[in-house]
Amino acid sequence: MGFFSKLKFWQKQDTTKPQDAPEAVEATLAPEMPAEAEATAAPEPTPAAAPEPTPAAAPAETPVEAPAAPAEVPNADAEPAAPQRDAAPEENKLTAEEPWQRELTLRLREAEPKLSEWLSVVLDGVSTRGAELDTRLSFLFRALGAPESEARDFRDRFNSWLDMMEYEDVADFRSELQYRLALALELEDEEDERNRLFLKLSEGLEKTKERISRRIEGLLSAHETMDDAFWDELEEILIMADVGYEATAKLIANLRERVRKAGVTETSAFKDLMREELEEVFRTERRITAVNPPEVVLMIGVNGAGKTTTIAKLAHRAQMQGKKVLVAAGDTFRAAAMEQLQVWAERVGAGFFGKGEGADPAAVAFEAVDIALRDGYDMVFVDTAGRLHTKVDLMAELTKIRNVLGKKHPGAPHRSVLVLDATTGQNALSQVKLFADAAGIDEIILTKLDGTAKGGVVVAIALQHGIPITYIGLGEKMEDLRPFNGKDFATALLS
């Protein structure tokens, strides 16, 4: 539902189309109206409202929210949202009728256009969950152009999660609330959210930075020029940080070439050059992301890598983005694996399918896709047994699952995702090779990066295999699985 997230909505640009602004936004929010039009609650007699007589009942949809907005006219830059929701313009209109609504509207418009700032305004004076919080969240959604139905869906999901977690105080769940709002409104790439992620990433890499950044700082202090002795010491630092010998040799060769082209020898320029090289290492080619629905994602990895919780976090993200998700319990070997995945599916509100311990994993995958096709699911996450990568028979089972999925649903699996435990260091590299041979790997998710000093393996994976790293795990919370950004990683690592 993120098309509503138009940051420009709140930005004041009075020099842009000052006379035409009311017409530009008429389809999404009510403009300032003449006094005679405001004096009645009857449907607007304007031509724009005439084709839709039924939305006149919208004001009664909830007792605390009214439908139209006499407050201020949003900027005309918000007009791209109108074509996507022109079927029900009346439903999206916002009225700040009550004093608290008028005050909240003014404060939101005056706030810096950032999700964290808007949330601070909405939560001001609210210390616990309850009807007041629900009302204010609904007001925020409507102020951003979201239909009441989607605001209600967000509230219901979030309140279910609060019930499960037994949270009452806002201080206990504010971070999760902001994360969910960022996903629901597609504001995750907003600068404020990126800054929050960068801080989390920097903190999560602290142990790895001790092995790389701190030692590089010492190296730079000991050398004024990048001579042979400098490169030898750098090689030792990188190998000790689990970058690995092969990847280290390749990285240093690339760095020396970059230094040569830059025409510099002073060590003062080294960190900038290394940051540029790491950004290049993590740059991946654009891929076709369009799929024939439902999208089928095959999840693979060894036991203990965090595969089950990663599936739950991915399903949670997809659910918050408005997708209907089904989780299939294809790990039929490990005791209680199905029950554990079912609990997670229920927690995040995803559908679940399993056949029990000892069932044929390929049959589970086949029937799960059959259900997804029948019931209109958008995504299917297929769990697989957390096998040791040295077990040939179990690895062969992955090939069977892939073949069965492809026969049932052409193009499936659309993605094969390998979940790796960052704490395993160089062992992760052998896992990548063997799983790639058995099942093919489209992307990698690296978990437990916050608890290891072996984060250098991220560089090794990118250099030796060139497989995109799409997410990294920086903690146990749902919000701690975050999209991987090579530029941010390089900056955080060397800061």
C-alpha positions in Angstrom: 0.0 0.0 0.0 3.0 2.2 -0.2 1.9 4.4 -3.1 0.5 6.7 -0.5 3.9 7.6 0.9 4.4 10.9 -0.8 6.8 12.9 1.3 6.1 15.9 -0.8 2.6 15.9 0.6 3.7 17.8 3.7 6.4 19.9 2.0 5.5 23.5 1.5 6.1 24.7 -2.0 4.0 27.8 -2.3 5.7 28.9 -5.5 4.4 25.9 -7.5 1.0 26.2 -9.1 -0.5 28.3 -6.3 -3.8 28.7 -8.2 -4.1 25.1 -9.6 -3.2 23.2 -6.4 -6.9 22.6 -5.3 -7.7 21.0 -8.7 -4.6 18.8 -8.7 -5.4 17.1 -5.4 -9.2 17.0 -5.6 -9.1 13.3 -6.2 -7.3 12.5 -3.0 -7.9 15.1 -0.3 -10.6 17.7 0.0 -9.3 21.2 -0.9 -10.3 24.4 0.9 -14.0 24.9 0.1 -16.3 27.9 -0.1 -18.3 28.6 3.0 -21.5 27.5 1.5 -20.1 24.1 0.6 -18.7 23.6 4.1 -22.0 24.3 5.8 -23.5 21.0 5.0 -22.5 17.4 5.4 -24.3 16.3 2.3 -22.3 14.9 -0.7 -20.4 17.5 -2.6 -22.4 18.7 -5.6 -19.2 19.1 -7.7 -18.8 17.2 -11.0 -16.0 15.1 -9.5 -18.2 13.6 -6.9 -21.2 13.1 -9.1 -20.2 9.7 -10.6 -19.9 8.2 -7.2 -23.0 8.6 -5.1 -22.3 5.7 -2.8 -19.2 7.1 -1.1 -21.4 9.6 0.7 -21.8 7.1 3.5 -18.0 7.1 4.1 -18.2 9.5 7.1 -20.0 6.8 9.1 -17.3 4.2 8.4 -15.7 4.8 11.8 -16.9 6.9 14.7 -13.7 8.7 15.2 -12.7 9.7 11.7 -14.4 12.0 9.3 -14.0 12.0 5.6 -13.2 15.4 4.2 -10.4 18.0 4.9 -11.1 21.7 5.1 -7.7 22.2 6.7 -4.9 23.0 4.2 -4.4 22.2 0.6 -1.6 19.7 0.1 1.0 20.4 -2.5 0.1 19.7 -6.1 3.1 17.4 -6.3 1.0 14.7 -4.6 -1.1 14.3 -7.8 0.6 11.1 -9.0 -1.3 9.2 -6.3 -4.6 10.1 -7.7 -4.6 7.8 -10.8 -3.9 4.8 -8.6 -6.8 5.3 -6.3 -9.3 7.2 -8.5 -12.0 4.6 -7.9 -12.8 5.9 -4.4 -11.7 9.5 -4.0 -14.4 10.3 -1.3 -13.1 7.5 0.9 -9.7 9.1 1.1 -10.8 12.6 2.0 -9.7 13.8 5.4 -11.6 16.2 7.7 -9.9 17.8 10.6 -13.1 18.7 12.4 -12.4 18.2 16.0 -9.9 20.5 17.8 -7.3 17.8 18.4 -7.5 16.9 14.7 -6.9 20.5 13.6 -4.0 20.8 16.0 -2.5 17.5 14.9 -2.8 18.5 11.2 -1.0 21.7 11.8 1.8 20.1 13.7 2.2 17.4 11.1 2.5 19.9 8.3 5.0 22.0 10.3 7.1 18.9 11.1 10.2 17.9 9.1 9.0 15.5 6.4 10.4 12.4 8.1 8.6 9.3 9.4 10.2 9.6 12.8 9.1 13.2 13.1 5.5 12.4 12.1 5.5 9.5 14.5 6.7 11.8 17.3 3.9 14.2 16.7 1.3 11.4 16.6 2.6 9.8 19.8 3.0 13.0 21.8 1.0 12.6 25.0 0.3 8.9 24.3 2.1 6.6 26.7 0.2 3.3 26.3 -1.7 1.4 23.7 -5.4 1.8 23.4 -8.2 3.6 21.5 -6.3 7.0 21.4 -3.3 5.4 19.8 -5.5 3.6 17.2 -7.3 6.9 16.4 -4.1 8.8 15.9 -2.6 6.1 13.7 -5.7 6.1 11.6 -5.4 9.9 11.3 -1.8 9.6 10.1 -2.7 7.0 7.5 -5.5 9.2 6.2 -3.4 12.3 6.2 -0.9 10.5 3.9 -3.7 9.5 1.6 -4.3 5.9 2.6 -7.8 4.4 2.5 -9.5 3.6 5.8 -9.5 -0.1 4.9 -5.7 -0.3 4.8 -5.3 1.8 7.9 -7.7 -0.6 9.7 -5.8 -3.6 8.4 -2.6 -2.1 9.8 -4.1 -1.4 13.1 -5.6 -4.9 13.4 -2.3 -6.6 12.6 -0.3 -4.5 14.9 -2.8 -4.9 17.8 -2.7 -8.7 17.3 1.1 -8.5 17.6 0.8 -6.4 20.8 -1.6 -8.9 22.3 0.8 -11.7 21.6 3.8 -9.8 23.0 1.8 -8.5 25.9 3.1 -5.0 25.3 1.3 -2.0 26.8 3.8 0.9 27.0 4.6 2.8 23.9 8.3 2.8 24.9 8.4 -0.9 24.5 7.1 -1.1 21.0 7.8 2.3 19.3 10.8 1.0 17.3 8.7 -1.9 16.0 5.8 0.5 15.2 8.1 2.8 13.2 9.6 -0.2 11.3 6.1 -1.5 10.4 5.0 1.9 9.2 8.1 2.3 7.1 7.2 -1.0 5.3 3.5 -0.3 5.0 4.0 3.2 3.6 7.2 2.2 1.6 9.3 4.7 3.5 12.2 2.4 4.2 14.4 4.2 1.7 13.6 7.6 3.3 16.7 9.3 4.5 15.6 9.1 8.1 15.1 5.4 8.0 18.4 4.9 6.2 20.1 6.8 8.9 18.5 4.5 11.5 19.6 1.5 9.6 23.2 2.8 9.2 23.4 3.3 12.9 22.2 -0.2 13.5 24.6 -1.6 10.9 27.6 0.3 12.4 26.8 -1.0 15.9 26.3 -4.5 14.5 29.7 -4.5 12.8 31.5 -3.4 16.0 33.3 -6.7 16.5 34.3 -7.0 12.9 35.6 -3.4 12.9 37.9 -4.3 15.8 39.6 -6.8 13.5 39.6 -4.6 10.4 39.1 -0.9 10.9 41.1 -0.5 14.1 44.0 -2.5 12.7 43.9 -0.5 9.4 44.0 2.7 11.5 47.2 1.4 13.2 48.6 0.5 9.8 48.0 4.0 8.4 49.6 5.5 11.5 52.7 3.4 11.0 53.2 4.1 7.3 53.2 7.4 5.3 53.3 5.8 1.9 51.7 2.7 0.4 54.9 0.7 -0.1 55.4 -3.1 -0.3 55.6 -3.4 3.5 52.2 -1.6 3.8 50.5 -4.0 1.4 52.0 -7.0 3.2 50.7 -5.9 6.5 47.3 -5.1 5.0 47.1 -8.7 3.6 47.7 -10.1 7.0 44.9 -7.9 8.5 42.4 -9.0 5.9 43.2 -12.7 6.2 42.9 -12.5 10.0 39.4 -10.9 9.5 38.1 -13.9 7.6 38.3 -12.3 4.2 40.3 -15.4 3.2 43.5 -15.8 1.3 42.0 -16.0 -2.2 39.6 -13.1 -1.7 42.4 -11.1 0.0 44.8 -11.5 -2.9 42.1 -10.4 -5.3 41.1 -7.4 -3.2 44.7 -6.2 -2.8 45.4 -6.6 -6.5 42.3 -4.4 -7.2 43.3 -1.9 -4.6 46.9 -1.5 -5.9 45.5 -1.0 -9.4 43.1 1.7 -8.1 45.9 3.4 -6.3 48.0 3.4 -9.4 45.2 4.9 -11.5 44.6 7.5 -8.9 48.3 8.4 -8.9 48.7 8.7 -5.2 51.1 7.0 -2.7 50.2 8.7 0.6 48.3 6.5 3.0 46.0 9.4 3.9 44.1 8.6 0.7 43.8 4.8 1.3 40.5 4.6 3.2 38.6 6.5 0.5 40.1 4.3 -2.2 39.3 1.1 -0.2 35.7 2.3 0.4 35.3 2.9 -3.3 36.7 -0.6 -4.1 34.3 -2.3 -1.6 31.4 -0.4 -3.1 32.4 -1.9 -6.5 32.8 -5.4 -5.0 29.2 -5.3 -3.7 27.7 -3.8 -6.9 25.5 -6.4 -8.6 23.9 -6.5 -12.0 20.3 -5.6 -12.4 18.0 -8.6 -12.6 14.5 -9.2 -13.9 12.3 -9.2 -10.8 8.9 -9.7 -12.5 7.4 -13.2 -11.9 4.3 -15.2 -12.8 2.5 -15.2 -9.5 2.6 -16.6 -7.0 6.3 -15.9 -6.4 7.9 -19.1 -5.0 11.0 -18.7 -2.8 13.1 -21.7 -1.9 14.9 -21.3 1.4 18.0 -23.4 1.9 20.8 -23.6 4.5 22.4 -25.7 7.2 20.9 -26.3 10.7 21.5 -23.4 13.1 21.9 -20.7 10.5 18.7 -19.0 11.5 16.6 -20.2 8.5 13.3 -20.6 10.3 13.3 -17.1 11.9 14.6 -15.6 8.6 11.6 -17.1 6.8 9.3 -15.5 9.5 11.0 -12.1 9.1 10.7 -12.2 5.3 7.1 -13.2 5.5 6.5 -10.4 8.0 8.1 -7.9 5.6 5.9 -9.1 2.7 2.8 -9.0 4.8 3.5 -5.5 5.9 3.9 -4.6 2.2 0.4 -5.9 1.5 1.2 -9.3 0.1 -0.7 -12.5 0.9 2.0 -15.0 2.1 2.0 -18.8 2.5 4.7 -20.6 4.4 5.3 -24.3 3.5 7.0 -26.6 6.0 9.3 -28.6 3.8 11.7 -29.5 6.6 10.2 -32.9 7.4 13.3 -34.4 8.9 13.9 -32.3 12.0 11.7 -33.0 15.0 9.3 -30.2 15.8 10.4 -28.2 12.7 6.9 -28.0 11.3 5.4 -26.9 14.7 8.1 -24.2 15.1 7.5 -22.8 11.6 3.7 -22.9 12.2 4.0 -20.8 15.3 6.1 -18.2 13.4 3.6 -18.1 10.6 0.8 -17.5 13.0 2.7 -14.7 14.7 3.3 -12.8 11.5 -0.2 -13.5 10.1 0.9 -15.7 7.2 -0.8 -18.8 5.8 0.8 -22.1 6.7 0.9 -25.6 5.1 2.6 -28.8 6.3 2.1 -32.5 6.0 3.9 -33.7 9.2 7.2 -35.2 10.1 8.5 -37.8 7.6 6.5 -36.5 4.7 8.0 -36.1 1.2 9.4 -32.6 1.1 8.8 -32.4 -2.7 5.2 -33.3 -2.1 4.9 -30.6 0.5 6.3 -28.0 -2.0 4.0 -29.3 -4.8 0.8 -29.1 -2.7 1.7 -25.7 -1.2 2.0 -24.2 -4.6 -1.2 -25.8 -5.6 -2.9 -24.1 -2.6 -1.3 -20.8 -3.4 -2.5 -20.9 -7.0 -6.0 -21.8 -5.9 -6.3 -19.3 -3.0 -4.6 -16.3 -4.6 -1.5 -16.1 -2.6 1.2 -13.6 -3.7 4.2 -15.4 -2.3 5.2 -18.9 -1.1 8.2 -19.5 1.1 9.3 -23.1 1.0 11.3 -24.2 3.9 13.8 -27.1 3.5 15.6 -29.4 5.9 18.7 -27.8 7.5 21.0 -30.3 6.0 24.8 -30.6 6.3 26.3 -29.5 3.0 28.4 -32.6 3.1 25.5 -35.0 2.9 25.1 -35.9 -0.7 21.6 -37.6 -0.5 20.1 -34.7 1.4 21.6 -32.2 -1.1 20.2 -34.2 -3.9 16.7 -33.8 -2.4 17.0 -30.1 -3.1 17.3 -30.8 -6.8 14.2 -32.9 -6.6 12.3 -30.1 -4.9 13.4 -27.7 -7.6 12.3 -30.0 -10.4 8.9 -30.6 -8.8 8.3 -26.9 -8.3 9.2 -26.1 -11.9 6.7 -28.7 -13.2 3.9 -27.5 -11.0 4.5 -23.8 -11.6 6.6 -22.7 -14.6 9.5 -20.6 -13.5 9.5 -21.8 -9.9 11.3 -21.5 -7.7 11.8 -17.9 -8.8 14.5 -17.4 -6.1 16.7 -19.8 -4.2 17.9 -18.0 -1.0 20.8 -19.4 1.0 20.8 -18.4 4.7 24.3 -18.3 6.1 25.5 -17.9 9.6 28.2 -15.1 9.6 29.8 -16.6 12.7 31.0 -19.6 10.7 33.5 -17.5 8.9 35.4 -19.3 6.1 33.2 -22.3 6.4 30.4 -20.2 4.8 32.3 -20.1 1.6 32.3 -23.9 1.2 28.5 -23.9 1.9 28.0 -21.4 -0.9 29.8 -23.6 -3.4 28.1 -26.8 -2.5 24.6 -25.4 -2.2 25.1 -23.5 -5.5 25.9 -26.8 -7.2 22.9 -28.7 -5.6 20.1 -26.1 -5.8 21.4 -23.0 -7.4 21.6 -19.8 -5.4 20.1 -16.5 -6.5 20.8 -14.5 -3.3 22.3 -14.8 0.1 21.0 -13.7 3.5 23.8 -13.4 6.1 22.5 -13.8 9.7 24.1 -13.1 13.1 26.4 -10.4 11.7 26.0 -8.4 15.0 27.6 -11.2 17.1 30.8 -12.0 15.2 34.2 -10.6 14.4 34.2 -12.6 11.2 32.2 -10.1 9.1 35.0 -10.1 6.6 33.4 -13.2 5.1 30.9 -10.8 3.5 33.7 -9.4 1.3 34.9 -12.9 0.5 31.5 -14.1 -0.6 31.0 -11.1 -2.9 34.6 -11.4 -4.4 34.7 -15.2 -4.9 31.1 -16.0 -5.9 29.5 -12.7 -7.1 26.1 -13.8 -5.6 24.0 -10.8 -4.3 23.7 -10.4 -0.6 20.2 -9.1 -0.2 19.6 -9.0 3.6 21.7 -9.1 6.8 20.6 -10.1 10.3 21.6 -7.6 13.0 19.6 -8.9 15.9 16.6 -11.0 16.9 13.8 -8.6 16.4 11.6 -8.6 13.2 13.1 -5.2 12.3 16.6 -6.5 12.6 16.6 -8.2 9.2 17.5 -5.3 6.9 18.2 -4.9 3.2 21.9 -5.0 2.5 23.5 -1.9 1.0 27.1 -2.3 -0.1 27.9 1.4 0.1 26.6 1.6 3.6 28.4 -1.5 4.6 31.7 -0.2 3.3 31.2 3.2 5.0 30.3 1.6 8.4 33.1 -0.9 8.2 35.8 1.8 7.7 34.3 4.5 9.9 
